[in-house]
């Protein structure tokens, strides 16, 4: 089996396939470490998947990571609500992608996976018997090569270029005052938001994500950044000593989940290449890890990959998409923050729901109800 792409989706797919006894080669045109523009947030679901493929908490923290203990929500009205994370295990973290991806590549190698860095795929041919990927011949390919997947472009050369449904901007700062993870809802960003995700040594990943509305170019959306930095909620969180330590970077986020885009013959698409990203938050790392592992399971067992993804993630993605209609309204965002802080019970459980401690649409899918599902321990429980 060949995995194209060694980011979280590709590394998870390669490790899971190798653990099932499959011969795996994972190729990536980049050499690691390399930066990937991202918010760097890891949900409880992402942390559990990292633990499942054998990554330790110590390795994660050594990879320029910070564990999250509290989340601050700021309503469009200015109301602030502090959500405590559960104490049992780890439920949220922030890790730079340059560090996380490099650690995952090293971990995959330690598991016995063959990784070929600096290896760009220039040709691909699929027939009924197998796939030729460059100079490699294989039965199946897992395409984990990102939003603008070169594998998909080779298979579907006439498909229109996908600009994604969300647009995001990120900049790293140092000397940041706020050490809690902060999510700020501004009226003109809804259903999007601005964020401050703290990193070690007083640094933070600071940015915003917004739906790409018709007629708004990437340049116009990026031009919002200086104005956002001057607004009180974000300025106060940064503090007077904060200063940027890297350039501003922008990227598109694909959230158009469709079962038809998961597979092309013997090629299975995972992560951003499949558009499997939470439409409500723009979170994609947990979904990347999980689809990579599901693709490996499908190939190893002969199960239907699209059905596995739909049952595990598809219903939650569609539910999140429906919630956009509520959060894009000022009253909807204000009501959500007010409800989150209504009682200590609500604060604890809203934090779990926000950080994917359990499936987003769990209450609507009775087949997934389990005793204790709403109170599950986080990753790396002692």
N, C-alpha and C positions, 0 to 999 in steps of 0.2 A: 504494500500500500504506500502511496505517496501523499504526503501532506504538503500543500503549498502555502507557506506562511508560518512563521514561528512565533507569532504573538500569542496572547492568552488562548485564543480558540485553537490555533494550530498546535501549540505545546500541549494543551489538555487532550486534544484528539490523539496526538502521537503517543503520549504517556499511557492513555487509556487503551489504545490499540495494542501497544507493546505488552501491557499487563495481561491482555487477553491472548497473548501468544502470536500475534501477527508480526510479520516482518515489516518494519516501517522505515521510510526515509523521509525526513522533513527538510524542505528546502526554503530558503528565503533570500531575496536579492540583497537584503541589508546585512551588515555585520553588527553584532551586539557588543556593548550597549548602543542603542540608538533611540532618539526621542520619538515619541508619538503624541501628537497634540491631543489632550484629553483632560477631563476634570480630575482624574486620579482617584476618585472615590471608589471604595470597595464596600459593597453591601454585605449583610449577613449571609446571603445566598452565595455571593462570590467567595467569602472566606471559607464557607463550608466546602465548596467545590475545590478550593486550593488545598484544604486539609485532606480531602478525599483522594487527591492525586499525590499526596505524600509530602507536600510542602509544610515545613514547621513554622510555628509562630516566631521562633528566633530568626529564621531565615528571612521572614517577612519584615520584621523590625530592623534587621541589619540592612535591608534593601531600601534605606531612606524612607522608612515608614513610620506613621504615627497612628496609634490606636485612638478611636473616638469614644469619649465617655459621655458627652452631652452635645445635643444639637439645639441651636437657637433658630427659631422661625420668626421672621419679621413680616407682619401683615402690611398690605398697601396703606392701611391707616396709621402705621407706626407701632401697633401693638406687638410686643415681644413675648414669646413663649419659649421656655427652656424645657427640652425633652431629655430626660435621663435615659441612658442606655442600660439594659439589664446587666447585672454583675456576673452572671454565670456564663463563662466563655466570652469570646470576642464577637461583637455584632456589627462593627463598622470600623473602617480604617481608611487612611489616605496614604497612598504610595505612588511616587512618581513613576510614570510609565517607562522611562528609560531604565530605571532600576528594576521594576517588577518584571519586565519582559526579559531582561538579561538574567535575572535569577531563575525564571522559568526555563529558559534555554539551558542554563547550567544544570538545573534539576532534571530536565529531560535527558540530558547526556548522562547524568549519574544513574539514571534508570536503565540505560542501555540503548536509548534511541539514537540513531544516526542523524546528526544535524549537519546540513551543508549551508554555511553562510556565504554571502556574496554570490549566490547562484540564482540568476534570473532565468525564468522560464520564457523561452522565445517561441516555442511551438507546442501544440497539443492536438492530439487526434484521438477521437473516441469511436470505437466500433462495438459490435455485439460481444466480442471476446475480451476486450480490455481497453486500456488507455496507454498511449505513448505520450510521455511528458519529457520533452527534450530527449536526452539519451536514456531515459528510464522507461521500462515497460512494467505495467502493473495492472491488477484487476480493478482497482478502485482508486479514485483521487478524492481527497477532502480539500476543498478550496477554502482556505482561511486567510485570504489575501486582501481583506479590507473592502471598504465601501466601493472603490473603483476597481473591482476585482479584474486583474488581467486575464484570469482563467475565464471569467464570464464573457469578457470582450472577445476572446478567441472563439468561444462557443456561440456567441450571439453578436456577431460583428455589426449587425444593423440595428441593434437596440439603441434607443436614445440615451444620451448621457444623463445619469441620475444625479441631480443636485442635492438630494436629500430633503427631508421635511423640516429639519431643524438647522439652525446656524448657531455656532458657538464661538466664543472668543475667550482666550485664556492668557494670563500673564502671571509670572512668578514675582512675588515680592519678598523682601526681607525686612526685619525690624517691625513685624506685624504685632499689634497689641492684642487682638482677640485670639485666644488659643482654643476656642470652641468652634466646632463646625457650624457655619452660619449660612442660612438660606434666606434670601431677601426677595419678597414679592413686590415688584414695582408695577404700577398700573399699565404703563406702556409696554411692558414685557410679557404680560399674561397671555397664555398660560405658562410662559417661561419665567425665569427667575435669575437673579444674580447670586453668586456664591462666594464664600471664603472657606477654603478647605485647608486647615493648618497642617504644616509639615514640621519636622524637627528643626531646632536651632532658630526659632523665630521666623521661619519662612512660611509661605502659604501660596497655594494655587488659587488665584482670584479670577473670576470670569463671569460670563452670563451665557444663557442659552435662550433662544427665541424661535418661534415658528417662522419659517421663511414665507412671508406673505407674498402674494402675487405683486409683481412690480417693484419689489425691494431687492436691490442687488447686494452681493456680498460686501462691496465697498460701503454702501449706505448703512448696512447693519454694523459693520466694523466701526463706522464713525460714531456710533452710540457710546463707545467705550469711554472717551474722555468725559462725556457728560455724566455717565454713571459713576465714575470715580469721584466726581465732585458732589454727589448727592449725600445727604447727611447719614443715612443708614450705613452705606459702604465706607464713607470717609471716617465715621466714628469707629467702625470695626477695624479698619486699617491702623488708626492711631497716627499721631503726629510724626513718628519716627520711620514710618513705612516708606520704602522706596523700591521701585522696580529693579529687578536684577536680571531680567531677560526680556527680549522683545515680545511684543504682542503677536499672538498667533491665532488664526481662525481656522475653522474646519466645519464641513457639513456632517450632519448626523442622519443616517437613514433609519426611518421607523415604519416603513411601509411593509409590514409583515404580510407575507402571502405564501401559502403552502406550495404554490406552483413554482416559487423561486428557490425552493430548498434543494431541488435535484434536477440534473440534466443527464439522463442516462446513468452512467457509472460515475458521475461526478456529483458529490454532495457538498452543498454550500453551508458554511457555518459563520456565526458571528455577524459582523458588519457586512460581509459578502452576501449574506442572506437577508439583510435588513431586519435582523432580530434584535431590536433595541427597544427599551421601554419608551412608549410614546409620551408618557406623562413626565418623566424625569430626564430622559436622554441617557439613562444608565445602560451600558452595553457590555461591561466586563463580565458580570455574572452570566448573562445570556450567551456570551461568547464561550466561556468555559463550559457551560452546560450543553450547548449545541455541539461543541467539539466532542465531548464525551458521549453524547447520544449518537453522533455519526459513527464513532468507533464501535459502539454497541450494535448499531444497525448492521454494519459490515460484518462484524464478528458472528452475529447470531442470525442474520438473514431477516431481521425484523424490518418493518416499514418505517423508514426514517421520518417521513412527513407525519405519520400518526404519532410517533414518539414525541416529536416536537410539539405537535398540537396539544397532546394530552398534558405535557409537562409545562409548556410555556405559552402556547398559542392563545389559550383562553384568557390568561392574565394580560397579554399584550393587547388583546381586543378590549378588555375591560378598561385598561389604562387609556386607550384611545377614546373611549366613551367619556371618561372623566375630564378630558380636555375641554368639553363643552361647558362644564361647570367652572373649571379653574380659569378659563379665559375671561370670565366675568369678574369685575371688581368685587361684587357682593359674594361670589363663590369663593374667591381666595380669602376674603376677610372672614367668611363663615367657617372655612376649613381651619384657619389658624385659631379662631375663637373656640371652636369645638375641641381642637387639639389640647388646649390649655384649660378646659373646663374643670377637670378634677385630676387628682393624682393618678387615678386609674387610667383616664384618657391620655394623660401625658406619657405614661409608660407604654401603653398599647399603641398609641399613634406613632411613637418612635419605632416600634417593632414593624408596624405596617409600612411606614415610610421607607425603612431600610431593608425591605424584602426579607423579614425574618420568617415569614410564611408566604405562600402564594398570594399575589395581589387580589385575585378573585376567589379566594378560598370559600368565603361565605356563600358564593353562588354556584359552587361546584361540590355537591355533597359526596361525590365519589372520592374526594380527597380528605374528607373529615376524619381525623384521628384524635384519640384522647391525648390531651396535652399539646396539640399542634400549635396552639396560640401561646404556649409558654415554653417552647423548645429552647434548650441551651444553645449558646453560640458555638463557634468553632473553637477547637483546642481547649475544651473544658478540662479542668484539672482532674 
